[in-house]
Amino acid sequence: MYSIFGGHLPGRLRSLRDMQELIAKDFVGVFAELRQLIILIDGVSESPEGASGEKTALSDYAKNAMAAHLKKLTEALESINARSALASAHRLDERLKNTFSPITWGEARATLADIESRFADHLEYVQLFTLSAEESGLMISADALIDTKSLFRKGLSG
């Protein structure tokens, strides 16, 4: 059942067709890549050289290191349909590629905090249910559970 606003009514039963299969490793991937990016930014900012002041532009090395993790992060965000966090990640990617207006350490740090906040918001709207490996085998279509073709053939010959 749907509300007039296009979403499900709260407290109603939902069909299995309405559910979306979410891959747990992609949720873990989001956390892992966000942590890697934050560690990268925070680790350099705490270096004795102090080469990463808030208004200092990221080096090419830092941009390349961030881009590798950001690619994995965007793939995981796409997989779990975290659109708001994904939009922020795409903006960060564009800023990393922009040579006319280089991104600073402070801007990169703020954008990562924004992505993390938007991902936390996404988790507020998603309900996760888990199934054991044995139970997940029962979530396939009825036709796959019962081989109707072989039953039909047995019925004709039996």
C-alpha positions, 0 to 999 in steps of 0.5 A: 500500500502506498501513501499519496506521497508515493511511499509506503504507509508506515506499519503496513506489510510489504511484499517481498517484491517491494524489498530491495536486496542490500549487500552487507559488504557494501555497507561495510565498504562505505564505512571502510572507505570513509575511514580510510579517507578520513585517516588520510586527511587527518594523518597528513594534517597531524604530520610534523611538516604541517604541510596540510593547513586548512587553506593549503591546496591538496598535493597531487599525491594526496588527490590521487590517494583520495581518488582511489578510495573515493572511487570505491566509496562511490561504488558502494554508495551506488550499490546501497542507493545512498543518493544524498551521500553519493551526490556529495561524493561526486562533488568531492570527486569533481573538486579533486579533478578541478585544476582551476580551483584546487581543493584545500585540506579544510574543504576536503575535511568538511566534504568528508564530514558531509558525506559521513553525515549524509550516510548516517541520515541514509541509515535512518531511512533504511531498515535492515533485516538479516537472513542466515545462509539457509534462510536466504535460499528460501527467498528465491522465486516459487518457480525456482523453489519448485521445479515445475517443469520436472513436476509436469513431466513426472505427472504426464509420465506417472 
